[in-house]
Amino acid sequence: LTKHSVPGFSEQELSYPEVVTYPSFDGLVIEGLLFKPLPEEANGWTIIWPHGGPQDAETFMFYDIFQLAAKMGYQLFAPNFRGSANYGYSFFKMVEQDWGDGPRLDMTAGIDWLIDQKLADREKLFLMGGSYGGYMSLLLHGRHPEYFRAVVDICGVSNLFSFVKSVPDFWQPMMEKWVGNPERDYEKMKADSPVTYLESMTQPMLIIQGANDPRVVKEESDQVVDRLKDMGRKIEYLVLENEGHGFSKKENKVKAYREIFEFLEKHRLYLAAQLEE
């Protein structure tokens, strides 16, 4: 009675997701949620959303950025890749010490499935995620830039080696189980670190970071922004000086969401004009 998480909306204004399933690269069945705009509001573009966690999942609950996306005319696709919660313990553990291989290929398999099913246009895909989803957005951008026309990273891990050293003390005991050992698993952690693929990050990017983030420290975003700017890439960087991990303050959330959708709209309209020419 007291938890009013969706104040002021009628049911007709909300996008209820369609549950879809598809086979991944190794035959594992992946479930995802597809949020669609109203037909008269659709702009033909799809936002690919890898969720955070990584051992979390997108479910049937109100998430403001999904509803904003749908209201702006975007379709949003949120796959629950291997490692997601609610699909059993074996599935849940698949992401441990494999942050950047299986889940990444689950994401690309989902994108290919969307395109094959004619549910998305290959030329009209954006990529966005936060926390682990930000990490996956960086990694997908670096390893599969051909899929996306612009990328938004919200407080994403960029370098597994610096990440495992910078997390809060109470996280340290689980880092080896979760990510790996920097000495023993050097090659794997290097392959799974987005900074390994900066040369391939050729699409426009918006990176958002809380200055006081204790989980994914500001250095994780700084090293990407600094190096890509040195390469002459199109990078926009929003640092929220009084924010931690995510958006705990309403004014920061409003500012970040405004920046995100202005960024996406700018590139959508620019690309639309190019296609017309």
C-alpha positions in Angstrom: 0.0 0.0 0.0 2.9 2.4 0.7 5.3 1.4 -2.1 4.3 3.8 -4.9 7.1 3.1 -7.3 5.1 4.3 -10.4 3.3 7.4 -9.3 1.2 9.3 -11.8 1.2 6.8 -14.6 -1.7 5.0 -16.2 -1.2 1.4 -17.3 -1.8 2.5 -20.9 1.3 4.7 -20.8 3.7 1.9 -19.8 5.5 -0.6 -22.0 5.0 -4.1 -20.8 7.8 -6.4 -22.0 7.5 -9.3 -24.3 9.4 -12.4 -23.1 11.5 -13.9 -25.8 13.9 -16.8 -25.9 16.7 -17.6 -28.4 19.6 -20.1 -28.7 23.1 -18.8 -27.9 26.3 -19.7 -29.7 26.6 -23.0 -27.8 22.9 -23.9 -27.9 22.1 -22.6 -24.4 18.7 -21.0 -24.3 18.7 -17.4 -23.2 15.6 -15.5 -22.1 15.2 -11.8 -22.6 12.8 -8.9 -22.3 11.7 -6.8 -25.3 10.2 -3.5 -24.4 8.4 -1.9 -27.4 7.1 1.6 -27.8 3.6 2.3 -29.0 3.4 1.8 -32.8 2.6 5.4 -33.4 5.6 6.5 -31.3 8.2 4.1 -32.6 11.3 5.6 -34.3 12.7 2.3 -35.6 15.7 2.2 -33.3 16.6 -0.5 -30.7 18.7 0.0 -27.5 20.6 -3.1 -26.5 20.8 -3.3 -22.7 23.1 -5.7 -20.9 22.1 -5.6 -17.2 24.2 -5.0 -14.2 25.3 -7.4 -11.5 26.4 -9.5 -13.3 24.5 -12.0 -11.2 21.2 -10.1 -11.5 18.4 -10.1 -14.0 15.8 -7.9 -15.7 12.3 -8.9 -14.5 8.8 -7.6 -14.7 9.3 -4.5 -12.6 9.1 -0.8 -13.3 12.5 0.6 -14.4 12.2 4.3 -15.3 14.9 4.3 -18.0 13.2 1.5 -19.9 9.9 3.4 -19.8 11.6 6.6 -20.9 13.2 4.8 -23.8 9.9 3.4 -24.9 8.2 6.8 -24.6 11.0 8.3 -26.7 10.2 5.8 -29.4 12.9 3.3 -28.8 12.6 -0.5 -28.5 14.8 -1.9 -25.7 16.2 -5.4 -25.6 17.4 -6.8 -22.3 18.8 -10.3 -22.5 19.4 -12.3 -19.3 22.7 -13.8 -20.3 24.4 -16.7 -18.6 25.2 -15.7 -15.0 21.8 -14.0 -14.5 19.8 -14.7 -11.4 16.5 -16.8 -11.4 17.6 -19.5 -13.8 19.1 -22.0 -11.4 22.5 -22.2 -9.6 24.5 -23.7 -12.5 23.4 -20.9 -14.8 24.1 -18.3 -12.1 27.7 -19.5 -11.7 28.5 -19.4 -15.4 29.7 -15.8 -15.3 32.2 -16.5 -12.5 35.8 -16.1 -13.9 34.2 -15.6 -17.3 33.0 -12.0 -17.3 33.8 -11.4 -21.0 33.3 -14.5 -23.1 30.1 -16.5 -22.5 27.9 -13.5 -21.5 29.3 -11.4 -24.4 28.5 -14.1 -27.0 25.0 -14.5 -25.4 24.6 -10.8 -26.2 25.7 -11.0 -29.8 23.6 -14.1 -30.4 20.6 -12.2 -29.1 21.3 -9.2 -31.4 21.7 -11.6 -34.4 18.5 -13.3 -33.4 16.6 -10.0 -33.2 17.9 -9.0 -36.7 17.1 -12.4 -38.2 13.6 -12.3 -36.7 13.2 -8.8 -38.3 12.6 -7.4 -34.8 15.4 -4.9 -35.2 17.2 -3.1 -37.9 21.0 -3.8 -38.2 21.7 -0.2 -39.0 19.7 1.2 -36.1 21.2 -0.2 -32.9 22.4 1.7 -29.8 24.2 0.1 -26.8 23.8 1.1 -23.2 24.4 -0.3 -19.8 25.4 0.4 -16.2 27.9 -1.2 -13.8 28.5 -4.7 -15.2 26.2 -3.6 -18.0 28.6 -0.6 -18.6 31.5 -3.0 -18.6 29.7 -5.2 -21.2 28.8 -2.1 -23.2 32.5 -1.2 -23.4 33.6 -4.7 -24.2 30.9 -5.2 -26.9 31.9 -1.8 -28.4 35.6 -2.9 -28.4 35.1 -6.4 -29.8 32.0 -5.8 -32.0 31.8 -2.2 -33.0 30.1 -3.0 -36.3 26.8 -3.7 -34.5 26.4 -0.2 -32.9 26.0 3.4 -34.0 26.6 4.9 -30.5 27.4 3.6 -27.0 26.5 4.8 -23.5 28.5 3.5 -20.5 27.3 4.2 -17.0 30.0 3.6 -14.4 31.4 0.5 -16.2 34.5 -1.5 -15.4 37.1 -0.9 -18.0 40.2 -2.8 -16.8 39.8 -6.0 -14.7 43.4 -5.6 -13.3 42.7 -2.2 -11.8 39.2 -3.1 -10.9 40.2 -6.0 -8.6 42.6 -3.8 -6.7 40.2 -0.8 -6.3 37.0 -2.5 -5.0 35.9 -2.0 -1.4 37.7 -4.1 1.2 34.7 -6.3 1.9 34.6 -7.2 -1.8 38.3 -8.3 -1.9 37.8 -11.9 -0.7 35.4 -12.7 -3.6 37.4 -11.1 -6.4 39.4 -14.2 -7.4 36.2 -16.4 -7.4 34.3 -13.7 -9.3 36.8 -12.3 -11.8 40.1 -14.3 -11.5 43.6 -14.1 -10.2 45.7 -11.4 -12.0 48.8 -13.6 -12.1 47.4 -17.0 -12.8 44.6 -15.8 -15.1 46.5 -13.0 -16.7 45.7 -13.9 -20.3 42.0 -14.4 -19.6 41.7 -11.2 -17.7 43.5 -9.3 -20.4 41.2 -10.7 -23.0 38.1 -9.8 -20.9 39.2 -6.2 -20.2 37.7 -3.6 -22.4 40.8 -1.4 -22.4 42.5 -4.2 -24.5 40.2 -3.2 -27.4 40.4 0.6 -27.3 41.6 0.8 -30.9 38.4 -0.8 -32.0 36.1 1.6 -30.1 35.3 3.8 -33.1 31.7 4.8 -32.4 30.6 7.9 -30.5 30.4 7.4 -26.8 28.8 8.9 -23.7 30.4 7.9 -20.4 28.8 8.7 -17.1 30.6 8.3 -13.8 30.1 9.2 -10.1 33.1 10.9 -8.7 32.7 9.1 -5.4 31.9 5.6 -6.7 33.4 3.1 -4.2 32.6 0.0 -6.4 33.7 1.1 -9.8 36.1 4.0 -9.1 36.4 7.0 -11.3 39.7 5.8 -12.7 37.9 3.0 -14.5 36.2 5.6 -16.7 39.1 8.1 -16.7 41.5 5.7 -18.4 39.0 5.0 -21.2 38.1 8.7 -21.7 41.7 9.9 -21.6 43.1 7.3 -24.0 40.2 7.5 -26.5 40.5 11.3 -26.5 44.2 11.0 -27.3 43.1 8.9 -30.3 40.8 11.6 -31.5 37.6 9.7 -30.8 34.2 11.3 -30.1 33.8 11.0 -26.4 31.4 12.8 -24.1 32.1 12.5 -20.4 29.7 13.4 -17.6 31.1 13.2 -14.0 28.6 13.6 -11.2 30.7 15.1 -8.4 28.3 14.2 -5.5 27.4 10.8 -6.7 28.5 7.2 -6.0 27.6 4.0 -7.9 24.5 4.7 -10.0 22.1 7.5 -9.2 21.1 8.0 -5.6 20.0 11.6 -6.0 17.0 12.5 -8.1 18.7 15.6 -9.6 21.6 13.5 -10.8 19.3 10.9 -12.3 17.4 13.6 -14.1 20.6 15.2 -15.4 22.0 11.9 -16.5 18.9 10.7 -18.2 18.6 14.1 -20.0 22.2 13.7 -21.2 21.6 10.1 -22.3 18.5 10.8 -24.5 19.9 14.0 -25.9 23.0 12.0 -26.9 21.0 9.2 -28.5 18.6 11.6 -30.2 21.5 13.7 -31.6 23.1 10.6 -33.2 19.7 9.1 -34.3 18.8 12.3 -36.2 22.3 12.7 -37.6 22.3 9.2 -39.0 18.7 9.6 -40.3 19.8 12.7 -42.2 22.8 10.7 -43.6 20.5 7.9 -44.8 18.2 10.4 -46.6 21.2 11.8 -48.5 
